[in-house]
Amino acid sequence: MLSRTPRAPGAPRAPRTPRALLSLLAVCATLAALFLGTGAPPAAAASSLPCDLYAAAGTPCVAAHSLVRSLYAAYNGPLYQVQRAKDGAKTNIGPLSAGGYADAAAQDSFCSGTTCVITEIYDQSPRHNDLTIEGAGGAGAADVGAPADALPVTAGGHQVYGLEISAGMGYRDNSTSGVAVNGQAEGMYMVTSGTHVNNRCCFDYGNAETNNMDTGNGHMDAINFGTECWFSPCYGQGPWVQADLENGLFQSDAGYSKNTANTGTGPLPFVTALLKNNGQDHFALKYGNAQSGGLTTTYSGGEPTAGGYRPMHQEGAIVLGTGGDNSNGSIGSFFEGVMTAGIPTDAADNAVQANVVSVGYGGPTGSTGALSPGSEVSLRATTSCCTGDYVRHQNDAAVISPVTSSSSSLDKNDATWIVRRGLADGSCVSFESRNYPGDFLRHSNYRVYRQPMDGTAQFRADATFCPQTGKSGTGTSFASYNYPTRYLRHYDHNLYIASNGGANAFDSSTSWTADVSWVVAAPWAP
């Protein structure tokens, strides 16, 4: 297990060993792209990761955070720290190798038989701007750590974990090194999710106040992602990439959107969100699908026209998951993010986006059709009426409906689930949505829904099902962990946990054994 000596609050930052130099090929390719102004990603060496690419463009990272992977090709230190509930012990989780993906198996082993929360997210840059659980602020009580197993995801073909923020969770560093202050230029991006969002303030990543208070216009410079429309009009349903510059979520210099084409990212499972700001008279917003394609600029223009933003007055703290004054009613997902000294070029942004896409966020797990952790499955009904119907989510609820080879990609994704170790009992299973990372099947008032994991014991129990031989003699039946006489059942095309006989209509004994028996099939989603 990796260790890291903690820094006492207010103590000076210890220097790190300089990073290994980028390969000559990567540097030359990057510089050539910048000089030619092609705007296309440079032909960087495969070993060049986001902070290598930004450094080669002259805008080095001053913060680099990820639970998923190294953001420098040479980085082999800790990524994050977890603490387990049963004894309070802590351990650091690092990459499998330099420049690699997180050793999630080490987390699983350390947290086996108990639960863990994330207590620290380490900065991979030489600045040591590590994020710890945020304290109380002007708009919110002290936060709590996010559950370490709430957001399992595939990245680079590896099973890893992201950071899933629920209301009341957040991370911060108020004593940083190298982060922009008082109108200095900076850039930043994060990889987040378009399916785990809300309209509460404020799911941010970036520059914030050093005292957890709102100290005025221009004292923040952070990416905001969610469906909160601060300045009307906003177009579409969102979620939008916006700039939290304090006392407003800005889509333009006027605050409101001047871009009618910017209707938000839609429900993309993985989104690259990007903000850059020269601190004086210009900022820009971009987004991209973190699974494919390039970046779209939604705004590039002047700083807000209201007082206090020209120039900016950044204070240099780093916040993740809340607003600058710890407004902590938002939800969101975080996989990776960096902050730079100076404004990155468009070519460097494009190169980073290409690298993010190469990660393969949310790609196939490599296992299908089995009730083993990490396997992707679809669950087919066995009742004679419905043998072509599969469990899927629709409007947040679990239902059964026909799915065939000619069904839409959306329907196939909605009907695909990733088997995870039972959130309440590792000998049972939980089902994570393929296209809503971090959302699981769980029951509430006996009805079954797709909902984001919030880390509570109640959610863990509600989202855990224990496989048994099918009650009809065919397939598999799934007993509710916390209601063991109730089984996952379809009734009138909706999903319930149902007993064999009872006061509720969905507890009817008619065809009960068939309705609670399922074929664990190969996944519909590729």
C-alpha positions as CSV (number, residue, x, y, z in Angstrom):
1,M,0.0,0.0,0.0
2,L,1.2,3.5,-0.8
3,S,2.0,5.9,1.9
4,R,2.3,9.7,1.9
5,T,3.5,11.9,4.7
6,P,0.7,14.4,5.6
7,R,1.5,18.1,5.6
8,A,0.6,20.1,8.7
9,P,-1.9,23.0,8.0
10,G,0.0,26.1,6.9
11,A,3.3,24.2,6.6
12,P,5.4,25.0,3.4
13,R,5.0,22.6,0.5
14,A,7.8,20.1,0.1
15,P,9.4,20.0,-3.4
16,R,8.9,17.0,-5.5
17,T,11.3,15.3,-7.8
18,P,10.9,16.9,-11.3
19,R,8.8,15.0,-13.8
20,A,10.4,12.9,-16.4
21,L,10.7,14.9,-19.6
22,L,8.2,14.3,-22.4
23,S,9.5,12.4,-25.3
24,L,11.1,14.5,-28.1
25,L,8.4,13.3,-30.4
26,A,5.6,14.5,-28.2
27,V,7.1,17.9,-27.7
28,C,7.9,18.5,-31.3
29,A,4.5,17.4,-32.5
30,T,2.7,19.6,-30.0
31,L,4.8,22.7,-30.9
32,A,4.3,22.0,-34.6
33,A,0.5,21.9,-34.1
34,L,0.6,25.2,-32.2
35,F,2.9,26.9,-34.7
36,L,0.8,25.8,-37.7
37,G,-2.4,26.7,-35.9
38,T,-4.2,23.6,-37.1
39,G,-6.4,23.3,-34.0
40,A,-6.1,19.5,-34.4
41,P,-4.8,17.3,-31.7
42,P,-1.0,16.9,-32.1
43,A,0.4,13.5,-32.8
44,A,1.6,13.1,-29.3
45,A,3.4,9.9,-28.1
46,A,1.0,7.5,-26.4
47,S,2.8,8.2,-23.0
48,S,1.8,11.9,-23.0
49,L,-1.1,12.4,-20.6
50,P,-3.0,15.6,-19.9
51,C,-0.5,17.4,-17.7
52,D,2.4,16.4,-20.0
53,L,0.4,17.9,-22.9
54,Y,-0.3,21.1,-21.1
55,A,3.3,21.4,-20.0
56,A,4.5,21.0,-23.5
57,A,2.3,23.9,-24.5
58,G,3.7,26.1,-21.9
59,T,0.8,26.0,-19.4
60,P,1.9,23.5,-16.7
61,C,-0.6,21.9,-14.3
62,V,-0.7,23.5,-10.8
63,A,-3.4,20.9,-9.7
64,A,-4.1,17.5,-11.1
65,H,-6.8,15.4,-9.3
66,S,-8.2,12.0,-10.3
67,L,-9.4,8.8,-8.6
68,V,-9.2,7.0,-11.9
69,R,-5.7,7.4,-13.3
70,S,-2.4,9.2,-13.4
71,L,-2.5,12.5,-15.3
72,Y,1.3,12.6,-15.9
73,A,3.0,9.7,-17.7
74,A,5.6,9.5,-14.9
75,Y,3.3,9.8,-11.9
76,N,3.3,6.8,-9.6
77,G,2.3,8.3,-6.3
78,P,-1.0,8.1,-4.4
79,L,-4.3,9.1,-6.2
80,Y,-6.6,9.2,-3.2
81,Q,-7.1,8.1,0.4
82,V,-9.9,6.0,1.9
83,Q,-11.0,5.4,5.5
84,R,-12.9,2.4,6.6
85,A,-15.8,2.5,9.0
86,K,-15.1,-0.5,11.1
87,D,-11.8,0.7,12.6
88,G,-11.1,4.2,11.2
89,A,-8.0,2.9,9.4
90,K,-6.8,4.7,6.3
91,T,-4.9,3.7,3.2
92,N,-3.8,5.4,0.0
93,I,-4.8,4.1,-3.4
94,G,-2.3,4.6,-6.2
95,P,-2.0,3.5,-9.9
96,L,-1.1,0.0,-10.9
97,S,2.0,1.5,-12.6
98,A,3.5,4.8,-13.5
99,G,1.1,6.7,-15.7
100,G,-1.5,4.0,-15.2
101,Y,-5.0,3.4,-13.8
102,A,-6.0,3.1,-10.2
103,D,-5.5,-0.1,-8.2
104,A,-9.2,-0.5,-7.4
105,A,-8.6,-4.0,-6.2
106,A,-6.5,-2.6,-3.3
107,Q,-9.5,-0.5,-2.3
108,D,-11.9,-3.5,-2.5
109,S,-9.6,-5.6,-0.4
110,F,-9.0,-2.9,2.3
111,C,-12.8,-2.1,2.5
112,S,-14.0,-5.7,2.4
113,G,-16.7,-6.4,5.0
114,T,-17.2,-2.7,5.8
115,T,-17.6,0.6,4.0
116,C,-15.1,3.3,3.2
117,V,-15.3,7.0,2.5
118,I,-12.8,9.1,0.5
119,T,-10.9,11.4,2.8
120,E,-8.3,12.9,0.5
121,I,-7.7,13.4,-3.2
122,Y,-4.1,13.9,-3.9
123,D,-2.7,16.5,-6.3
124,Q,-0.4,14.8,-8.8
125,S,1.4,18.1,-9.7
126,P,4.6,19.3,-7.9
127,R,2.4,21.8,-6.0
128,H,0.9,19.3,-3.6
129,N,-2.6,21.0,-3.7
130,D,-4.3,18.1,-2.1
131,L,-8.1,18.2,-1.4
132,T,-9.5,17.1,1.9
133,I,-13.1,17.0,3.2
134,E,-14.5,20.6,3.2
135,G,-15.3,22.4,6.5
136,A,-18.2,24.7,7.2
137,G,-18.7,27.8,5.2
138,G,-21.0,30.8,4.8
139,A,-23.8,28.7,3.3
140,G,-23.3,25.2,4.5
141,A,-22.2,23.0,7.5
142,A,-19.1,20.9,7.3
143,D,-19.3,18.3,4.6
144,V,-18.8,14.6,4.8
145,G,-16.7,12.3,2.6
146,A,-18.1,10.6,-0.4
147,P,-18.6,6.8,-0.3
148,A,-15.6,5.2,-2.0
149,D,-17.6,2.6,-3.9
150,A,-20.5,4.7,-5.1
151,L,-19.2,5.2,-8.7
152,P,-17.7,2.1,-10.2
153,V,-16.6,2.7,-13.8
154,T,-14.5,1.1,-16.5
155,A,-11.6,3.2,-17.7
156,G,-8.8,2.0,-19.9
157,G,-10.2,-1.4,-19.7
158,H,-9.8,-1.4,-15.9
159,Q,-12.4,-1.4,-13.2
160,V,-11.9,1.8,-11.1
161,Y,-13.9,4.2,-9.1
162,G,-14.9,7.8,-9.6
163,L,-16.1,10.4,-7.1
164,E,-19.9,10.7,-6.7
165,I,-21.0,13.8,-4.8
166,S,-24.4,13.9,-3.1
167,A,-25.7,17.0,-1.2
168,G,-23.6,17.7,1.8
169,M,-20.3,16.3,0.3
170,G,-17.3,18.4,-0.8
171,Y,-13.6,18.7,-0.9
172,R,-11.3,21.8,-0.6
173,D,-7.8,23.1,-0.2
174,N,-7.5,26.7,1.2
175,S,-3.7,26.8,1.3
176,T,-2.5,26.2,-2.2
177,S,0.6,26.8,-4.2
178,G,0.8,28.2,-7.8
179,V,-3.0,28.6,-8.3
180,A,-4.0,31.9,-10.0
181,V,-4.8,34.9,-7.8
182,N,-5.8,38.5,-8.3
183,G,-6.4,38.5,-12.0
184,Q,-3.8,35.9,-13.1
185,A,-4.6,33.7,-16.1
186,E,-5.6,30.1,-15.7
187,G,-7.4,27.1,-17.4
188,M,-9.1,24.1,-16.1
189,Y,-11.1,21.0,-17.1
190,M,-12.9,18.2,-15.5
191,V,-14.5,14.9,-16.7
192,T,-17.9,14.6,-15.1
193,S,-21.3,13.0,-15.9
194,G,-24.3,14.5,-17.6
195,T,-26.6,12.0,-15.9
196,H,-25.9,12.7,-12.2
197,V,-26.9,16.4,-11.9
198,N,-29.4,18.7,-10.3
199,N,-30.3,22.4,-10.2
200,R,-28.9,23.2,-6.7
201,C,-25.8,25.3,-6.0
202,C,-23.1,24.4,-6.8
203,F,-21.2,21.5,-8.3
204,D,-17.9,23.3,-9.0
205,Y,-14.3,22.5,-9.6
206,G,-11.8,25.2,-9.6
207,N,-10.6,28.4,-8.0
208,A,-12.4,29.6,-4.8
209,E,-12.1,31.8,-1.7
210,T,-9.6,30.8,1.0
211,N,-12.1,31.3,3.9
212,N,-15.2,29.3,2.7
213,M,-17.1,32.6,2.5
214,D,-18.6,34.7,-0.4
215,T,-16.1,37.6,-0.5
216,G,-17.5,39.2,-3.6
217,N,-17.8,39.3,-7.4
218,G,-14.8,37.8,-9.2
219,H,-13.4,36.0,-6.2
220,M,-14.1,32.6,-7.8
221,D,-13.1,31.1,-11.2
222,A,-14.5,27.6,-11.3
223,I,-16.2,25.2,-13.7
224,N,-19.8,24.7,-12.8
225,F,-21.9,21.8,-14.2
226,G,-25.6,21.2,-13.6
227,T,-29.1,22.3,-14.5
228,E,-29.2,25.5,-12.4
229,C,-30.0,28.5,-14.7
230,W,-28.8,31.5,-12.7
231,F,-29.4,34.1,-15.3
232,S,-32.3,33.7,-17.6
233,P,-32.6,32.8,-20.4
234,C,-30.9,29.5,-20.6
235,Y,-31.7,27.3,-23.6
236,G,-32.7,23.7,-23.6
237,Q,-32.8,21.5,-20.5
238,G,-29.1,21.4,-19.7
239,P,-26.9,20.4,-18.0
240,W,-24.7,23.3,-18.9
241,V,-21.0,24.0,-18.5
242,Q,-20.9,27.4,-16.8
243,A,-18.4,29.6,-15.1
244,D,-18.9,30.2,-11.3
245,L,-17.2,33.5,-11.0
246,E,-19.0,34.2,-7.6
247,N,-22.5,35.6,-7.3
248,G,-23.5,34.0,-10.5
249,L,-23.2,31.1,-12.9
250,F,-22.1,32.7,-16.2
251,Q,-22.7,31.6,-19.7
252,S,-21.6,34.9,-21.2
253,D,-20.5,38.4,-20.2
254,A,-24.1,39.2,-19.5
255,G,-24.6,36.1,-17.4
256,Y,-27.4,34.6,-19.5
257,S,-26.8,32.5,-22.5
258,K,-26.3,34.4,-25.8
259,N,-25.9,31.1,-27.6
260,T,-29.3,29.6,-28.6
261,A,-27.4,26.5,-29.8
262,N,-26.1,25.8,-26.3
263,T,-29.0,23.6,-25.0
264,G,-26.7,21.7,-22.7
265,T,-24.8,18.5,-23.0
266,G,-27.8,16.3,-22.6
267,P,-27.6,13.0,-20.7
268,L,-24.1,12.0,-21.8
269,P,-22.7,9.5,-19.3
270,F,-19.3,11.3,-19.5
271,V,-18.6,14.9,-20.3
272,T,-15.4,17.0,-20.6
273,A,-16.1,20.5,-19.2
274,L,-13.6,23.2,-19.7
275,L,-13.1,26.8,-18.6
276,K,-10.3,29.2,-19.3
277,N,-9.9,32.8,-18.1
278,N,-7.2,35.4,-18.6
279,G,-8.3,37.1,-15.5
280,Q,-8.6,40.5,-17.1
281,D,-11.0,40.8,-20.0
282,H,-11.8,37.3,-21.5
283,F,-13.1,33.9,-20.6
284,A,-14.2,30.8,-22.6
285,L,-16.4,27.8,-22.0
286,K,-16.1,24.4,-23.8
287,Y,-17.5,20.9,-23.5
288,G,-17.2,17.6,-25.2
289,N,-18.3,14.0,-25.1
290,A,-15.6,12.4,-23.1
291,Q,-16.2,9.1,-25.0
292,S,-15.8,10.4,-28.5
293,G,-15.2,13.5,-30.7
294,G,-13.8,16.9,-30.0
295,L,-14.7,20.1,-28.1
296,T,-17.5,22.6,-28.7
297,T,-17.0,26.2,-27.6
298,T,-20.2,27.7,-26.2
299,Y,-18.8,31.1,-25.3
300,S,-15.6,33.0,-25.9
301,G,-15.7,36.7,-25.0
302,G,-15.4,39.4,-22.4
303,E,-15.6,39.0,-18.7
304,P,-18.9,39.8,-17.0
305,T,-19.9,43.4,-17.4
306,A,-21.0,43.7,-13.8
307,G,-18.6,45.2,-11.3
308,G,-15.8,43.2,-9.8
309,Y,-15.0,40.9,-12.7
310,R,-12.7,43.1,-14.7
311,P,-10.1,42.3,-13.5
312,M,-10.8,39.1,-11.6
313,H,-9.9,38.8,-7.9
314,Q,-9.3,35.0,-7.5
315,E,-8.1,33.9,-4.1
316,G,-6.5,30.7,-5.1
317,A,-8.2,28.0,-3.0
318,I,-9.4,24.9,-4.8
319,V,-13.0,23.6,-4.4
320,L,-14.6,20.4,-5.6
321,G,-18.3,19.6,-5.3
322,T,-19.6,22.8,-3.7
323,G,-19.7,26.6,-4.2
324,G,-17.1,28.9,-2.8
325,D,-19.1,29.5,0.4
326,N,-19.7,25.8,0.7
327,S,-23.2,25.9,-0.9
328,N,-23.5,22.2,-0.9
329,G,-26.9,21.2,-2.2
330,S,-25.6,20.0,-5.5
331,I,-24.9,16.5,-6.8
332,G,-22.3,15.5,-9.4
333,S,-19.7,13.1,-10.6
334,F,-15.9,13.7,-10.9
335,F,-13.4,11.4,-12.6
336,E,-10.5,13.7,-13.3
337,G,-9.6,17.4,-13.5
338,V,-6.6,19.8,-13.7
339,M,-5.9,23.5,-13.3
340,T,-3.1,25.2,-15.2
341,A,-0.9,28.3,-14.9
342,G,-1.8,30.5,-17.8
343,I,-4.4,29.9,-20.6
344,P,-3.9,26.7,-22.6
345,T,-4.0,27.0,-26.3
346,D,-6.9,25.5,-28.2
347,A,-4.5,23.0,-29.7
348,A,-3.5,21.8,-26.2
349,D,-7.2,21.6,-25.2
350,N,-7.9,19.5,-28.3
351,A,-4.9,17.2,-27.5
352,V,-6.2,16.7,-23.9
353,Q,-9.7,15.9,-25.2
354,A,-8.3,13.3,-27.5
355,N,-6.4,11.8,-24.6
356,V,-9.6,11.7,-22.5
357,V,-11.4,10.0,-25.3
358,S,-8.6,7.4,-25.6
359,V,-9.3,6.4,-21.9
360,G,-12.6,4.7,-23.0
361,Y,-14.7,5.8,-20.1
362,G,-17.6,3.5,-19.6
363,G,-16.3,1.0,-22.1
364,P,-17.1,-2.7,-22.0
365,T,-16.0,-4.4,-18.8
366,G,-14.6,-7.5,-20.6
367,S,-17.1,-9.9,-19.0
368,T,-20.7,-10.6,-20.0
369,G,-23.7,-12.7,-19.1
370,A,-22.6,-13.9,-15.7
371,L,-23.5,-12.9,-12.1
372,S,-19.9,-12.1,-11.3
373,P,-18.7,-8.6,-10.3
374,G,-17.9,-6.5,-13.4
375,S,-20.0,-8.6,-15.8
376,E,-22.5,-6.8,-18.0
377,V,-25.9,-8.5,-18.3
378,S,-29.4,-8.0,-19.4
379,L,-32.2,-9.6,-17.4
380,R,-35.0,-11.4,-19.4
381,A,-38.4,-12.3,-18.1
382,T,-39.4,-15.9,-18.2
383,T,-43.2,-15.7,-17.9
384,S,-44.9,-16.9,-21.1
385,C,-46.4,-13.5,-21.8
386,C,-43.1,-11.7,-21.8
387,T,-40.2,-13.8,-22.9
388,G,-39.0,-11.0,-25.1
389,D,-39.1,-8.4,-22.4
390,Y,-36.0,-7.2,-20.4
391,V,-35.5,-5.1,-17.3
392,R,-34.8,-1.5,-18.2
393,H,-35.0,1.9,-16.7
394,Q,-37.5,4.5,-18.0
395,N,-38.1,7.9,-16.4
396,D,-36.0,6.7,-13.4
397,A,-38.3,3.7,-12.8
398,A,-37.5,0.0,-13.5
399,V,-39.9,-1.7,-16.0
400,I,-39.8,-4.5,-18.5
401,S,-40.3,-3.9,-22.2
402,P,-39.4,-5.7,-25.5
403,V,-35.8,-5.3,-26.7
404,T,-34.7,-6.8,-30.0
405,S,-31.7,-6.5,-32.3
406,S,-33.5,-3.7,-34.1
407,S,-34.2,-1.7,-31.0
408,S,-32.6,1.7,-30.6
409,S,-29.2,2.2,-29.0
410,L,-30.9,4.0,-26.1
411,D,-33.2,1.1,-25.4
412,K,-30.3,-1.4,-25.5
413,N,-28.3,0.7,-23.1
414,D,-31.3,1.2,-20.8
415,A,-31.6,-2.6,-20.6
416,T,-27.9,-3.3,-19.8
417,W,-26.7,-3.6,-16.2
418,I,-23.3,-4.1,-14.7
419,V,-23.1,-6.6,-11.9
420,R,-21.4,-5.2,-8.8
421,R,-20.6,-6.7,-5.4
422,G,-23.7,-6.3,-3.2
423,L,-23.5,-2.8,-1.7
424,A,-24.7,-4.2,1.6
425,D,-23.3,-7.8,1.3
426,G,-20.5,-8.8,-0.9
427,S,-22.0,-12.3,-1.3
428,C,-25.0,-10.8,-3.1
429,V,-25.2,-8.5,-6.1
430,S,-26.2,-5.0,-7.0
431,F,-27.0,-3.8,-10.5
432,E,-25.4,-0.6,-11.8
433,S,-26.9,1.1,-14.9
434,R,-24.6,1.0,-18.0
435,N,-25.6,4.5,-19.2
436,Y,-26.1,6.2,-15.9
437,P,-22.8,5.6,-14.1
438,G,-23.3,5.4,-10.3
439,D,-27.0,4.7,-10.5
440,F,-28.3,1.4,-9.2
441,L,-31.5,-0.6,-9.1
442,R,-33.0,-0.1,-5.7
443,H,-36.4,-0.6,-4.1
444,S,-38.4,2.1,-2.3
445,N,-41.9,1.4,-0.9
446,Y,-41.6,-2.0,-2.7
447,R,-41.3,-0.3,-6.2
448,V,-38.0,-0.6,-8.0
449,Y,-36.2,2.5,-9.4
450,R,-32.9,3.5,-10.9
451,Q,-31.2,6.0,-8.5
452,P,-27.7,7.3,-7.7
453,M,-25.9,5.7,-4.8
454,D,-25.8,8.1,-1.9
455,G,-23.7,5.9,0.5
456,T,-26.4,5.5,3.2
457,A,-27.0,2.1,4.8
458,Q,-30.6,2.3,3.7
459,F,-29.6,2.7,0.0
460,R,-27.0,-0.1,0.3
461,A,-29.6,-2.5,1.6
462,D,-32.3,-1.5,-0.8
463,A,-29.9,-1.9,-3.8
464,T,-28.7,-5.4,-2.8
465,F,-30.2,-8.6,-4.2
466,C,-29.3,-12.2,-3.4
467,P,-29.4,-14.7,-6.3
468,Q,-31.1,-18.0,-5.9
469,T,-32.2,-20.8,-8.2
470,G,-35.3,-19.6,-10.1
471,K,-38.5,-20.2,-8.2
472,S,-40.1,-21.7,-11.3
473,G,-37.2,-24.0,-11.7
474,T,-35.8,-21.8,-14.5
475,G,-33.2,-19.1,-14.4
476,T,-32.4,-17.0,-11.3
477,S,-34.5,-15.3,-8.7
478,F,-33.3,-12.3,-6.7
479,A,-34.3,-12.0,-3.0
480,S,-34.3,-8.5,-1.5
481,Y,-31.4,-8.2,1.0
482,N,-33.5,-6.4,3.6
483,Y,-36.8,-8.1,2.8
484,P,-35.6,-11.7,2.2
485,T,-39.1,-13.1,1.5
486,R,-39.6,-10.6,-1.3
487,Y,-38.2,-11.1,-4.7
488,L,-37.6,-9.0,-7.8
489,R,-40.8,-9.3,-9.8
490,H,-42.4,-7.8,-12.8
491,Y,-46.1,-7.1,-12.5
492,D,-48.1,-5.1,-15.1
493,H,-44.7,-4.3,-16.8
494,N,-43.4,-2.6,-13.6
495,L,-40.8,-3.9,-11.2
496,Y,-41.4,-4.6,-7.6
497,I,-40.0,-6.6,-4.7
498,A,-43.0,-8.9,-4.1
499,S,-44.0,-11.7,-1.8
500,N,-45.9,-14.8,-2.8
501,G,-49.3,-13.6,-1.7
502,G,-50.2,-10.5,0.2
503,A,-52.4,-7.4,0.4
504,N,-50.7,-5.6,-2.6
505,A,-51.8,-6.4,-6.1
506,F,-48.2,-7.0,-7.1
507,D,-48.0,-9.7,-4.4
508,S,-50.5,-11.9,-6.3
509,S,-49.7,-15.6,-6.3
510,T,-50.8,-15.9,-9.9
511,S,-47.7,-16.6,-12.0
512,W,-45.5,-15.5,-9.1
513,T,-42.9,-18.2,-9.5
514,A,-42.5,-17.3,-13.2
515,D,-42.6,-13.6,-12.6
516,V,-39.7,-13.7,-10.1
517,S,-37.5,-16.0,-12.3
518,W,-35.1,-14.3,-14.8
519,V,-32.7,-15.3,-17.4
520,V,-29.3,-13.7,-16.9
521,A,-28.5,-13.0,-20.6
522,A,-25.7,-11.3,-22.6
523,P,-26.0,-7.5,-22.5
524,W,-27.8,-5.7,-25.2
525,A,-25.4,-2.8,-25.2
526,P,-22.2,-3.5,-27.1
